[in-house]
C-alpha cells in the first residue's frame, strides 16, 4: 500500500514539473491573433455641403469583427481652421489631439454642436470628424468626415413674469420676506426664448444668462405713474446682487462675495424664486443663447419694487396701530336715517364728525396700554357713492404699521369683500406677510351689494373667506320699524357676549340720535367657516319675536387666528363708537382685543 502511495506522489510531481518548465506562454506552439480595429460608417446622411439653420443630427454606426464597439468620438472644426488637404489634416493634426478634446458618446444618432456666427448674414463652413473605439481601446483606422454649413438667426428673449408687474405695464410695489410662508411664496421671475425662423415648429431648450441689479432707492419709483424711473442703461456691474451660475445647485449666486467669479453663467432654468430681497427698486436682465451657443445681442429687462415689512426687520421703528378712516360722512342734515353726518347740532350741543370718532379710537388705544397709534388720511364727505372713501394706505405706508383698524361706520362704502378691488388686494397682501387687521363697521364686507334681507355667500377666494374665516353674512333692511317723527328705529339694540371676560353691550341712543335713529340699522350677522375662528358677540334685536331667525343670537363679532398663524383678524359688524361705554364695557373689549392682536409680541 505504501508503494502505491509513493508511486502516485511521484507521478504528480512529474506532471507539475512538466507544466512549470515546458508549458508556459513562451513555449506555446502556434501564431498569435492580433486585434482587428473597428470600422465606422455614416448612415442616412444628407448631401455633402448641406446647409443647416440649426444643429445637425448625424447618424453613424460602428462594427468590430473580433469584439464590440464601446464608444464614438466626434469633433467639429471650422473650415478656416483646417490647413492643407483634409486627409493630411487628419494625419498630422487631428490624430495628434488629446482624446479629451473630442466629444465622446455611446449613441449612434447625435445632435452635434455646430459653429454659428452672431452675424445673421454669415454662413460658416465646417466639418465633423468621427471615429469609434473597440473593447481593446483601439480606434478605427479611418476617421470619417462630413462637410456642412450653418446659417443662424439670433434668438429672442422675453420676460414672462416680474414681481408686481401688471398687464397694463404699470408696476406695483410687492412685499418681501426673509423666507416663504403658507401665503407668501416668494418673488417669482420667469423668462423664455424663441427662434421661430430657425425653429418654426418647436423651439428647443435654450440656455440663459440673467442678472439682478439693486436695490436702488425707492425714490426712483413714481407712485402716481406706477413706474420705476430706471433703465438697463442706468445700472452698473457692481450693482449686481444676484446672477445666474451653473457652478452651484441653485444655479445662481445671491450677493456674490467680492472677487468671487462664476465659471459658467449660462443656465437652463427659466424661472427663479427669490426671498429676502431688501426694500428698494430692482432691474432684472436676461438673454438667451441658441443651440449654436450664440446669444441674443440685446437683453430683455424690466423693473420691480420690493417692500420689506418694518416690523420684521426693524421692529423698534414700527408703529403699532394705524386707524384707516373708511366712513363716508353726509355733509347735510338730509342724510339717510342711520347714516353718519359730518357735523351735528342737537340741543345747543355740537358734535363734530369725524373728529369725535377719531377721538374715540384715540381714547380706546391710549387706555388699552402702551401702543403707538396714528390716524391715516382725510375723511370722505359726500352724498353719493362717488364720494365714498377711496384713499387707502400704500404698501410703503402699510409696511410701517403692525396692525390696522378700519373704521367703516356707514353701510354703503368701500366693498372690502370684493377680491377685484385694489384696496382688498392691498389688505390680502398685507395680511399674507403677517399684517393684522380689525374691521369695525357695517356691511364692510359687502358694501352696497345687499339692499334687503338676504344671505350673501362670499366668494371662495376672497378677503372674507380666506382672511376672516367668514363663509357668508345675513343683511337686514334699512329700517324695520316705521319712523317716529323724524326719527326711525334700527332693530339692532345690543350684543350678548360669548367670550367669558366680556359683558352685555347696548346701543347708546344718545349717539345714534346723531344719525336720527334709535338703535342701529344694517348690522349684519355672520357665518363662520371653521373652528379656527371664534364668536365674540351675538346679535340682540329690539323685537326678536318678529325678526328673521338668522339675526337674533347669531354672531356679529368674530376673530380669527388661522392654523398657519401668519396673521390675525377680527370683524365687528356693529360700530363700537355707538355702544354704551358708561361702565367701561367698550374699553374692556378694546383692551382685550388689542392684547389678543399683540399677544405674540
Residue pairs with C-beta under 8 A, 6 or more apart in sequence:
33 66
35 66
35 67
35 134
35 136
35 138
36 64
36 65
36 66
37 134
37 138
37 139
37 140
37 141
38 62
38 63
38 64
38 67
38 69
38 132
38 133
38 134
38 138
38 139
38 140
39 62
39 63
39 64
39 132
39 140
39 141
39 142
40 60
40 61
40 62
40 63
40 72
40 130
40 131
40 132
40 140
40 142
40 144
41 60
41 61
41 62
41 144
42 58
42 59
42 60
42 130
42 144
42 146
43 59
43 60
43 61
43 108
44 59
45 58
45 59
45 146
48 146
48 147
48 148
49 147
49 148
49 149
50 56
50 148
50 149
51 123
51 148
51 149
51 150
51 151
52 114
52 148
52 149
52 150
52 151
53 150
53 151
53 152
53 153
53 197
53 198
54 198
54 199
54 204
54 290
54 291
54 292
55 111
55 112
55 113
55 114
55 150
55 291
55 292
56 111
56 112
56 114
56 128
56 148
56 150
57 109
57 110
57 111
57 112
58 74
58 109
58 110
58 112
58 128
58 130
58 146
59 108
59 109
59 110
60 72
60 108
60 130
60 132
60 144
61 108
62 69
62 72
62 108
62 132
62 140
63 69
64 134
64 135
67 134
67 135
67 136
68 134
68 135
69 132
69 133
69 134
69 135
70 106
70 133
70 134
70 135
71 104
71 105
71 106
71 132
71 133
72 104
72 105
72 106
72 107
72 108
72 110
72 130
72 131
72 132
72 133
73 99
73 102
73 103
73 104
73 105
73 130
73 131
73 132
73 133
73 139
74 102
74 103
74 105
74 110
74 112
74 128
74 129
74 130
74 131
75 94
75 97
75 101
75 102
75 103
75 128
75 129
76 112
76 113
76 114
76 115
76 126
76 127
76 128
76 129
77 94
77 126
77 127
77 129
78 115
78 124
78 125
78 126
79 124
79 125
79 126
79 127
79 147
80 125
82 89
82 127
83 89
83 93
84 92
86 127
86 145
90 129
90 143
90 145
94 129
94 143
95 143
103 112
103 113
111 291
112 128
113 291
113 292
113 293
114 124
114 126
114 148
114 150
114 292
115 124
115 126
115 150
115 292
116 124
116 150
116 151
116 152
116 290
116 292
116 293
116 294
117 124
117 152
117 294
118 152
118 154
118 294
118 295
118 297
120 151
120 152
120 153
120 154
122 151
122 152
123 149
123 150
123 151
124 149
124 150
124 151
125 147
125 148
125 149
126 147
126 148
126 149
126 150
127 145
127 146
127 147
127 148
128 145
128 146
128 148
129 143
129 144
129 145
130 143
130 144
130 145
130 146
131 139
131 140
131 142
131 143
131 144
132 139
132 140
133 139
133 140
150 292
152 198
152 290
152 292
152 294
153 195
153 197
153 198
154 195
154 290
154 294
154 295
154 296
154 297
155 193
155 194
155 195
155 206
155 288
155 289
155 290
155 294
155 295
155 296
156 193
156 194
156 195
156 288
156 296
157 191
157 192
157 193
157 208
157 286
157 287
157 288
157 296
157 298
157 299
157 300
158 191
158 192
158 193
158 194
158 300
159 189
159 190
159 191
159 284
159 286
159 300
159 301
159 302
160 190
160 191
160 192
160 270
161 188
161 189
161 190
161 271
162 189
162 284
162 302
162 303
162 304
163 174
163 187
163 188
163 189
163 304
163 306
164 171
164 172
164 173
164 174
164 304
164 305
165 171
165 302
165 304
166 172
166 226
170 225
170 226
170 227
171 221
171 226
171 227
171 228
171 303
171 304
171 305
172 226
172 305
172 395
173 221
173 305
173 306
173 307
173 394
173 395
173 396
174 187
174 304
174 305
174 306
174 307
174 395
174 429
175 184
175 306
175 307
175 308
175 309
175 395
175 399
175 429
175 430
175 432
175 433
176 187
176 275
176 276
176 277
176 278
176 279
176 306
176 307
176 308
177 184
177 275
177 276
177 308
177 309
177 312
177 433
178 275
178 276
178 312
179 275
179 276
180 186
180 273
180 275
181 432
181 433
181 564
181 566
182 564
182 566
183 431
183 432
183 433
183 564
183 566
183 567
184 432
184 433
184 566
185 273
186 273
186 274
186 275
187 273
187 274
187 275
187 277
187 304
187 306
188 271
188 272
188 273
189 210
189 271
189 272
189 273
189 274
189 284
190 270
190 271
191 208
191 210
191 270
191 271
191 286
191 288
191 300
192 270
192 288
193 203
193 206
193 208
193 288
193 290
193 296
194 203
195 203
195 206
195 290
196 203
198 290
204 291
205 268
206 288
206 289
206 290
206 291
207 266
207 267
207 268
207 288
207 289
207 293
208 244
208 266
208 267
208 268
208 269
208 270
208 286
208 287
208 288
208 289
209 243
209 244
209 265
209 266
209 267
209 286
209 287
209 289
209 295
210 243
210 244
210 252
210 267
210 272
210 284
210 285
210 286
210 287
211 240
211 242
211 243
211 244
211 284
211 285
211 286
212 240
212 241
212 242
212 243
212 274
212 282
212 283
212 284
213 235
213 236
213 239
213 240
213 241
213 282
213 283
213 284
213 285
214 239
214 241
214 280
214 281
214 282
214 283
215 241
215 277
215 278
215 279
215 280
215 281
215 282
215 306
216 230
216 239
216 280
216 281
216 282
216 283
217 280
217 281
218 279
218 280
218 281
218 305
218 396
220 228
220 229
220 230
220 281
221 227
221 228
221 229
221 281
221 305
222 228
222 229
223 394
223 396
227 303
228 281
228 283
228 303
228 304
228 305
230 281
230 283
230 303
231 283
231 301
232 283
232 285
232 299
232 301
234 283
235 283
235 285
240 256
241 254
241 255
241 282
242 252
242 253
242 254
242 255
242 274
243 252
243 253
243 256
243 262
243 265
244 251
244 252
244 262
244 265
244 266
244 267
245 251
245 252
245 253
245 262
245 263
245 264
245 265
245 267
246 262
246 263
246 264
246 265
246 266
246 267
247 262
247 263
247 264
251 267
251 268
251 269
251 272
252 267
252 272
253 260
253 262
254 274
256 262
266 289
277 306
277 308
278 306
278 308
279 306
279 307
279 308
279 399
280 305
280 306
281 303
281 304
281 305
281 306
282 303
282 304
282 305
282 306
283 301
283 302
283 303
284 301
284 302
284 303
284 304
285 299
285 300
285 301
286 299
286 300
286 301
287 295
287 296
287 298
287 299
287 300
288 295
288 296
289 295
289 296
307 395
307 396
307 399
308 399
309 399
309 433
309 434
309 435
310 317
310 318
310 399
310 400
310 401
311 318
311 401
311 402
311 434
312 433
312 434
317 400
318 400
318 401
318 402
319 372
319 373
319 374
319 400
319 401
319 402
320 371
320 372
320 373
320 401
320 402
320 403
320 598
321 365
321 371
321 372
321 373
321 374
321 401
321 402
321 403
321 404
321 405
321 594
322 373
322 374
322 375
322 376
322 393
322 397
322 398
322 400
322 401
322 403
322 404
322 405
323 358
323 361
323 373
323 374
323 375
323 376
323 404
323 405
323 407
324 376
324 377
324 392
324 393
324 404
324 405
324 406
324 407
325 354
325 358
325 375
325 376
325 377
325 378
325 379
325 380
325 389
325 407
326 380
326 389
326 392
326 406
326 407
326 408
326 413
326 414
326 416
326 441
326 444
327 340
327 354
327 357
327 379
327 380
327 389
327 407
327 408
327 409
327 410
327 413
327 441
328 340
328 380
328 381
328 382
328 387
328 388
328 389
328 410
328 412
328 413
329 340
329 341
329 342
329 353
329 354
329 379
329 380
329 381
329 410
330 336
330 339
330 340
330 341
330 342
330 381
330 382
330 383
331 341
331 342
331 381
331 382
331 383
332 341
332 383
333 341
335 341
335 383
335 515
335 516
336 478
337 478
337 479
337 483
337 487
337 488
337 515
337 516
337 517
337 521
338 411
338 478
338 479
338 488
338 490
338 512
338 515
338 516
338 517
338 520
338 521
338 522
339 410
339 411
339 412
339 515
340 353
340 354
340 357
340 409
340 410
340 514
340 515
341 353
341 514
341 515
342 353
342 354
342 379
342 381
343 350
343 351
343 352
343 353
344 350
344 351
344 353
344 514
345 351
346 513
346 514
351 514
353 379
353 514
354 379
356 577
357 407
357 409
357 577
358 375
360 576
360 577
361 373
361 375
361 405
361 407
362 373
362 375
364 576
364 586
364 587
364 590
365 371
365 373
365 590
365 594
366 373
367 587
367 590
367 591
368 587
368 590
368 591
368 594
368 595
369 591
369 594
369 595
371 594
371 598
374 401
376 391
376 393
376 397
377 389
377 391
377 392
377 393
378 391
379 389
380 387
380 388
380 389
380 390
380 391
380 413
381 387
382 388
385 412
385 448
388 412
388 413
388 414
389 413
389 414
390 414
390 423
392 423
392 426
393 401
393 404
393 426
394 426
395 426
395 429
395 430
398 404
398 426
398 430
398 435
401 435
402 435
402 436
402 598
402 601
403 435
403 436
403 437
403 438
403 597
403 598
404 430
404 435
404 436
404 437
404 438
405 437
405 438
405 439
405 440
406 416
406 437
406 438
406 439
406 440
406 441
406 444
407 440
407 441
407 575
407 577
408 414
408 416
408 439
408 440
408 441
408 442
408 443
408 444
409 441
409 442
409 575
409 577
409 578
410 441
410 442
411 441
411 442
411 443
411 521
411 522
412 443
412 447
412 448
413 441
413 443
413 444
413 447
414 421
414 423
414 444
414 447
415 421
415 424
415 445
415 446
415 447
415 448
415 449
416 423
416 424
416 427
416 439
416 444
416 445
416 447
416 463
417 424
417 444
417 445
417 446
417 447
417 449
417 458
417 462
417 463
417 464
418 424
418 447
418 462
418 463
419 425
419 428
419 459
419 461
419 462
419 463
424 462
424 463
427 435
427 437
427 463
427 467
428 463
428 466
428 467
430 437
431 437
431 467
431 566
431 567
431 569
432 566
432 567
433 566
434 566
434 567
435 567
436 567
436 568
436 569
436 597
437 467
437 567
437 569
437 570
438 569
438 570
438 571
438 572
438 593
438 597
439 445
439 468
439 569
439 570
439 571
439 572
440 572
440 575
440 576
441 572
441 573
441 575
442 520
442 522
442 523
442 524
442 573
442 574
442 575
443 450
443 475
443 522
443 524
443 573
444 571
444 573
445 458
445 463
445 464
445 468
445 470
445 473
445 571
446 456
446 473
446 475
446 524
449 456
450 456
450 475
451 478
452 475
452 477
453 474
453 475
453 476
453 477
453 548
454 474
454 475
455 472
455 473
455 474
455 475
455 527
455 550
456 472
456 473
456 474
456 475
457 471
457 472
458 464
458 465
458 470
458 471
458 472
458 473
459 465
464 470
464 471
464 473
465 471
465 529
467 560
467 567
467 569
468 533
468 558
468 560
468 569
468 570
468 571
469 528
469 529
469 530
469 532
469 533
469 558
469 560
469 562
469 569
470 526
470 527
470 528
470 529
470 533
470 558
470 571
471 527
471 528
471 529
472 526
472 527
473 524
473 525
473 526
473 527
473 573
474 524
474 525
474 526
474 527
474 548
474 550
474 551
474 554
475 522
475 524
476 491
476 492
476 521
476 522
476 523
476 524
476 551
477 521
478 521
478 522
479 488
479 489
479 490
479 521
480 489
480 490
480 491
480 521
480 542
480 543
480 546
480 547
481 488
481 489
481 491
481 542
481 543
482 488
482 489
483 489
484 518
486 516
487 513
487 516
487 517
487 518
488 516
488 517
488 518
488 521
489 517
489 518
489 519
489 542
490 507
490 512
490 517
490 518
490 519
490 520
490 521
490 522
490 523
490 542
491 519
491 521
491 541
491 542
491 543
491 547
491 551
492 507
492 519
492 520
492 521
492 523
492 539
492 540
492 541
492 542
492 574
493 506
493 507
493 519
493 520
493 540
493 541
493 542
494 504
494 505
494 506
494 507
494 540
494 579
495 504
495 505
495 537
495 538
495 539
495 540
495 556
495 557
495 574
495 579
496 504
496 537
496 538
496 540
496 553
497 503
497 504
497 505
497 536
497 537
498 534
498 535
498 536
498 537
498 538
498 555
499 534
499 536
499 537
499 592
501 588
501 592
502 536
502 537
502 585
502 588
502 589
502 592
503 585
503 588
504 540
504 585
505 537
505 579
505 580
505 585
505 586
505 589
506 540
506 579
506 580
507 519
507 520
507 578
507 579
507 580
508 578
508 579
508 580
508 581
508 582
509 518
509 519
511 577
511 578
512 518
512 519
512 520
512 578
519 542
520 574
520 575
520 578
523 539
523 556
523 573
523 574
524 556
524 573
525 539
525 550
525 551
525 554
525 555
525 556
525 573
526 535
526 554
526 555
526 556
526 558
526 571
526 573
527 555
528 535
528 555
528 558
532 560
532 561
532 562
532 563
533 558
533 559
533 560
533 561
534 558
534 559
534 560
535 555
535 557
535 558
536 555
536 557
536 558
536 559
536 570
536 572
536 589
537 555
537 556
537 557
537 572
538 553
538 554
538 555
538 556
539 551
539 552
539 553
539 554
539 555
539 556
540 552
540 553
541 547
541 551
541 552
544 551
544 552
556 572
556 573
556 574
557 570
557 571
557 572
557 573
557 574
558 570
558 571
559 568
559 569
559 570
559 571
559 593
559 596
560 568
560 569
560 570
561 568
568 596
568 597
570 593
570 597
576 586
576 589
576 590
579 585
579 586
580 586
581 587
